[in-house]
Amino acid sequence: MRGLSDAEVQRLCNVNYEHEVAFVATSGSREAACIVAQSCYFIDPTTNLADVAYMVHPDWQGAGLGSAMQANMIAHAQPAWFARFCGRCTAEQCTHVAPGAQ
């Protein structure tokens, strides 16, 4: 993966919590925490859909962390007024999506 530009980092770090929300999961002590997973959604006001993204470190995949991140995002999004989450995945990644998820 290429590095992020300063503008991309600022956009990802300064979310507005209304249309752009991001979460991280960490491992380790507070003083030496490492980010092991990230999830976010961005609401498109023209379609009223929330585009979602998840990243889980390979060492943590298969442990249910992605599902926990998704549940946390759904709980946070309950008061928001958008139609649904949308995302894309590879064939391998889609085997981890819960049945009935879109």
N, C-alpha and C positions, 0 to 999 in steps of 0.2 A: 504494500500500500504506500502511495506517495504521501508526503507530509501535507499537513493542512496549512493553508495560507493564514495570515493574521486575521483577515476578514472572516474566514470560515470558523476559526477558533472563537472569535468574538461572538459570532452569531450563535454558535452552539453553547457558549458559556453564559450568554445573556438572553435567555429565553423569556418570553413575556408571560408564561403560565396561563394564558388564555387560549391562544392558538398554537403555541409551541411549548411542549413539555418534554423534559428529559429526566431520566433516572439512572443511577449507577448502583451497582452492587460491589462491595469491597470485601477483601479478605485480609486478615491480619489485624494488628493493633491499630488504634486510632493514630498513633504517631508514625506507623510504618505501613499504612493501608495500601493495598494494591487494588486497582479497579479490575474486576474479573468479568463484569458484564455491564452492558449499557442498553437502554431502550429509550425510544422517544416517539412522539407523534407530532405531526404538523397538520393542522386543520386548514383545508383549502376552502375559503369562504364562498368561492364560486360554485363548488360542487357539494359542499357541506360534508365532505368525506375527510377522514383523518388518515393520512399516509403514515405507516408505522415502520420502524426499523429496530432490529435487535442485533446485538453482537455479544457473543459469549466466548470467552477464552477457551481454546480447545481442551485444556485440562479440566474445565468445569462443565463441558457439554455432556448431556445425558443425565445430569444430576437434578433436573427439574428447575434449574435456575431461570431458564427462558420462560417457562410456564409461570413461575412466581413473578417475574418481571411483567408479564402480560396481565396477570391478575391485578397487580398493583396499578398498572396503567388504566385498566378498566374501572377499578374502584375510584381512581382519581378523576376519570373522565365522566363519571355518572352525572354530575351537574351540567356538563357541557352540552351544547345543542348541536350535535352533528349526527349524521345518519349511521356511520359505521367506520370501523378500522379497515384499511386496505393495505395490502403488502404483496411483495413478490418474493419467491424463493426458488432455489434450484430443486431439482428432483430429490436430491439427497436431503436437503433441508426440509422439504415438505413432509418427509416421513415423520418429523417431530411435531407437526401441527396437529392439534387436537381434532378428533373427528367432529365434523359439523362446523369447524371454523372456516371463515371465508377470507 
